[in-house]
Amino acid sequence: MNQSVASVTVVYNGAKVLPRQMDALLAQVRPLQEIIVVDNASTDGTAVMLAERYPQVTVLRMKENVGAAGAWARGLSYAVLEKGHDWVWSFDDDSVPAACMLTTLLDGFFSLNGTQADVGMVAPMPVHQETGTYYPPLLWQNGFVKPSTQVQSPLWFADLVILSGCLVRREVVRKIGLPRADFFMDFFDFEYSLRARMNGYKIAVVPRAELDHEIGNARKVRWGSRSRLWPGYAPWREYYYSRNMAYAGWHLYSNIETKQFVLGHLARHAGAVLLFSPEKVACLRKMAQGFWDGCRAKLGIRFTPNGQPHHGENGAAPQSGQVLTENQHLRIP
């Protein structure tokens, strides 16, 4: 196999957690051709740490925090459109891959033989190591659908995958464009997955490639007779979570079934906020504001991680990639 693979890590104030990932990437059995870190204007010395401890790493430093979506768009643009790498392996700053993970993912891809051309993304199985809770990739049927028996297969296909740990082929980026920077946080990776599916690409999942990953500040909580992981989002992130889902339901994949799913999903999430969030009122206010902005297609950077309003030009981030217009509907092949 003579294909180049570059990793792209999005980081914001990750000086303490990032070294574990950098060491893991450098220790891959199948060496990476380039390790790229997109520093989202960190203020904790992340850039200095990288320069001192990992001089071989390419660092793209943003002038301001453009969110995970904007940083991923920048990283993909550099790795594919500027450097021409065949694959991009994407990460949040706190995900730690095993030394054999890149080999395992690529082996899963090459096991497809004659159908390789149809696969545009290859994803691992994210798992919260502390609790042993899995975050399986999802199917899309006018909303999220959890897989059932597929997860026991050596390889299966999904419609929605999270960014961290996912391999993206160069052909996908060149055909469908970059992720939507105007989403800032949350759902941008799902939107990118659905866009790839709409353009005829499959997303392969390799369950044996388990990735240590945490969504938000997760903790285990009890809900009735069951336990679940609660992401513990701050109010500013609840804004983006609600806004981008509302935008997807009202503008990207607009039909009555999707709108009903979004309303039900956000209502259940709001109920969980009331039960488990230490900032109930602030989170619910941001959720309501986000939902209203999403329905009005008011995107861009509205709030920063410190919770303050963004004062950039019109509060907007640049939009990247090709998207559906309001009157189009998603067609997954």
C-alpha positions in Angstrom: 0.0 0.0 0.0 1.5 3.3 -1.1 -1.0 5.8 0.2 -0.2 8.8 2.4 -2.1 9.3 5.6 -2.1 12.5 7.7 -3.7 13.0 11.0 -5.5 16.3 11.8 -6.2 17.1 15.5 -8.4 20.0 16.6 -7.3 21.5 19.9 -8.3 24.3 22.2 -6.4 24.7 25.4 -5.2 21.1 25.3 -1.7 21.4 26.6 -2.3 18.9 29.4 -4.2 16.2 27.5 -2.6 16.5 24.0 0.7 14.8 24.7 -1.0 11.4 25.2 -2.4 11.6 21.8 0.8 12.9 20.1 2.7 10.1 21.7 0.1 7.6 20.5 0.2 9.0 16.9 4.0 8.8 16.8 3.9 5.2 18.0 1.5 3.9 15.3 2.7 0.6 13.7 1.8 2.1 10.3 3.6 5.5 10.5 1.8 8.6 9.5 3.2 10.8 6.8 2.3 14.0 8.6 0.8 14.9 12.0 -1.2 18.1 11.8 -2.6 20.1 14.8 -5.0 22.9 14.3 -4.6 25.2 17.3 -7.9 27.1 17.9 -6.2 30.2 19.4 -5.3 28.4 22.7 -4.2 30.5 25.6 -2.7 27.8 27.8 0.6 27.3 26.1 -0.5 24.6 23.7 1.6 26.0 20.9 4.7 26.4 23.0 4.3 22.8 24.3 4.1 21.5 20.7 7.1 23.4 19.6 9.2 22.2 22.4 8.2 18.6 22.7 6.9 17.7 19.2 8.9 19.8 16.6 8.0 17.3 13.9 4.3 18.2 14.1 2.8 20.7 11.7 0.9 23.3 13.7 -1.8 25.5 12.1 -2.6 28.3 14.5 -5.9 30.1 14.1 -6.2 33.8 15.0 -9.4 33.1 16.9 -11.4 30.1 18.1 -13.4 29.1 15.1 -14.8 26.0 16.8 -14.3 22.4 16.0 -16.1 22.8 12.7 -14.0 25.7 11.5 -10.8 24.1 12.6 -11.6 20.7 11.0 -12.4 22.6 7.7 -9.0 24.3 7.9 -7.2 21.0 8.7 -8.9 19.1 5.8 -8.2 22.0 3.4 -4.5 21.9 4.3 -4.1 18.1 4.4 -6.0 17.4 1.2 -6.2 20.5 -1.0 -2.7 21.8 -0.2 -0.7 18.7 0.6 -2.6 16.1 -1.3 -2.7 13.3 1.3 -4.7 10.3 0.3 -6.4 9.9 3.8 -7.0 12.3 6.7 -7.3 10.8 10.2 -9.3 13.2 12.3 -9.2 13.7 16.1 -10.4 15.7 19.0 -7.5 16.5 21.4 -8.4 14.0 24.1 -8.8 10.9 21.9 -6.0 8.3 22.2 -5.7 5.6 19.5 -4.0 2.3 20.2 -0.7 1.7 18.3 -2.3 -0.7 15.9 -5.5 1.4 15.2 -4.5 3.0 11.9 -3.5 -0.5 10.6 -6.7 -1.9 11.8 -8.8 0.7 10.1 -7.0 0.4 6.8 -7.1 -3.4 6.9 -10.9 -3.0 7.2 -11.0 -0.8 4.2 -8.8 -3.1 2.0 -10.8 -6.2 3.1 -13.7 -4.8 1.0 -11.8 -5.7 -2.2 -13.9 -4.7 -5.3 -16.2 -2.3 -3.3 -13.4 0.0 -2.0 -14.3 2.7 -4.4 -17.7 3.1 -2.8 -16.2 3.8 0.7 -15.4 7.4 1.5 -14.9 7.2 5.3 -13.7 4.5 7.7 -14.7 4.9 11.4 -13.7 3.2 14.6 -15.9 2.3 17.6 -15.6 5.1 20.2 -15.8 4.0 23.8 -15.7 5.8 27.1 -13.0 3.8 28.7 -13.9 4.8 32.3 -17.4 3.3 32.2 -17.0 1.0 29.2 -19.9 2.8 27.4 -19.8 2.7 23.6 -20.8 5.6 21.3 -21.8 3.5 18.2 -22.1 5.2 14.8 -25.8 5.8 13.8 -28.1 5.2 11.0 -30.3 8.0 9.6 -34.0 7.6 8.9 -35.4 11.1 9.2 -33.5 11.1 12.5 -31.0 9.1 14.5 -31.5 5.3 14.6 -29.2 3.2 16.8 -27.8 0.1 15.0 -28.8 -3.3 16.4 -27.1 -6.5 15.2 -24.7 -4.7 12.8 -22.3 -3.8 15.7 -21.4 -7.4 16.1 -20.1 -7.7 12.6 -16.4 -7.4 11.7 -17.4 -4.5 9.4 -20.6 -2.7 8.8 -21.9 0.5 7.3 -23.3 3.6 9.1 -24.8 7.0 8.0 -23.5 9.1 10.9 -20.1 9.1 12.6 -18.4 11.5 14.9 -15.2 13.2 13.8 -12.7 11.8 16.2 -10.9 8.7 14.9 -12.5 8.8 11.5 -10.5 8.3 8.3 -11.6 10.5 5.3 -10.6 9.8 1.8 -9.1 12.6 -0.4 -11.8 12.0 -3.1 -14.6 12.7 -0.6 -13.2 16.2 0.2 -12.6 17.0 -3.4 -16.1 16.0 -4.4 -18.3 17.3 -1.5 -16.2 20.1 -0.2 -15.2 21.0 3.3 -17.2 20.8 6.6 -19.5 23.6 7.5 -17.5 26.1 9.5 -20.7 28.1 10.3 -21.9 25.2 12.6 -19.0 26.0 15.0 -19.7 23.0 17.3 -21.9 19.9 17.2 -23.7 18.1 14.3 -21.1 19.4 11.7 -19.6 15.9 11.6 -23.0 14.3 11.2 -23.8 16.8 8.4 -20.6 15.9 6.7 -21.4 12.2 7.0 -24.8 12.7 5.5 -23.4 14.8 2.7 -20.9 12.1 1.9 -23.8 9.5 1.9 -25.9 11.7 -0.3 -23.1 11.8 -2.8 -22.9 8.0 -3.0 -20.1 7.2 -0.5 -20.4 4.5 2.1 -19.1 4.9 5.7 -17.5 1.7 6.9 -17.3 1.0 10.6 -14.6 -1.3 12.0 -15.8 -2.3 15.5 -12.6 -3.9 16.6 -10.9 -0.6 16.3 -12.0 0.8 19.7 -11.1 4.4 20.3 -10.8 5.9 23.8 -13.1 9.0 23.5 -15.2 11.1 25.7 -18.2 13.4 24.6 -18.3 16.5 26.7 -17.5 16.1 30.4 -19.3 12.8 30.6 -20.5 11.2 33.8 -22.8 8.3 34.5 -26.3 9.1 35.7 -29.4 7.1 36.4 -32.5 7.6 34.3 -35.4 5.4 35.6 -34.2 1.8 35.7 -31.3 2.5 33.3 -28.0 4.3 33.5 -26.5 6.5 30.8 -23.7 8.9 30.1 -24.6 12.6 30.6 -22.3 14.8 28.5 -22.5 17.8 30.9 -22.4 20.5 28.2 -21.9 24.1 29.3 -24.7 26.6 28.3 -22.8 27.9 25.3 -22.5 24.4 23.9 -26.1 23.7 24.5 -26.8 26.6 22.2 -24.9 25.1 19.3 -26.3 21.6 20.0 -29.9 22.9 19.7 -29.3 25.4 16.9 -27.6 23.1 14.5 -30.1 20.3 15.0 -33.0 22.7 14.4 -31.2 24.1 11.3 -30.8 20.5 10.0 -34.5 19.7 10.6 -35.9 22.9 9.2 -33.5 23.7 6.4 -31.2 20.8 5.3 -33.4 17.7 5.5 -36.7 19.4 5.9 -39.7 17.1 6.1 -42.4 16.5 8.8 -40.8 13.3 10.1 -37.4 15.0 10.6 -39.0 18.0 12.3 -40.9 15.7 14.7 -37.7 13.9 15.5 -35.8 17.1 16.2 -38.5 18.4 18.5 -38.8 15.1 20.4 -35.0 14.7 20.7 -34.5 18.3 22.0 -37.5 17.9 24.3 -36.0 14.8 25.9 -32.6 16.5 26.1 -34.2 19.5 27.8 -35.7 17.1 30.3 -32.3 15.6 31.0 -30.9 19.1 31.5 -33.5 19.7 34.2 -32.5 16.4 35.9 -28.8 16.5 35.6 -27.3 19.9 34.7 -25.9 22.1 37.5 -26.7 25.1 35.3 -30.3 24.3 34.4 -31.7 27.7 33.7 -28.8 29.0 31.7 -28.7 25.8 29.6 -32.4 25.9 28.9 -32.2 29.5 27.9 -29.3 28.8 25.5 -31.2 25.8 24.1 -34.3 28.0 23.4 -32.2 30.7 21.8 -30.3 28.1 19.7 -33.5 26.5 18.5 -34.9 29.8 17.5 -31.8 30.8 15.6 -31.6 27.4 13.9 -35.2 27.7 12.6 -34.3 31.1 11.2 -31.0 29.8 9.7 -29.0 32.2 11.8 -25.6 30.4 12.0 -22.0 31.4 12.5 -20.1 32.1 15.8 -22.6 33.4 18.3 -21.0 32.4 21.6 -17.4 31.5 22.5 -16.4 28.8 25.0 -16.1 31.4 27.8 -19.9 32.0 27.3 -19.5 35.5 26.0 -21.2 36.8 22.8 -18.9 36.8 19.8 -18.1 40.2 18.4 -16.7 39.3 15.1 -18.1 40.6 11.8 -21.8 39.9 12.0 -21.1 37.1 14.5 -20.5 34.8 11.5 -18.0 32.2 10.6 -17.4 31.4 6.9 -19.5 28.6 5.4 -17.6 25.8 3.8 -18.6 23.0 1.5 -21.7 22.2 -0.6 -25.0 22.0 1.2 -28.6 21.2 0.4 -30.9 24.1 -0.3 -34.1 24.5 1.8 -36.3 22.8 -0.7 -34.1 19.7 -1.3 -34.4 16.4 0.6 -31.7 14.0 1.6 -31.5 10.9 -0.5 -29.2 8.2 0.9 -28.3 5.7 -1.7 
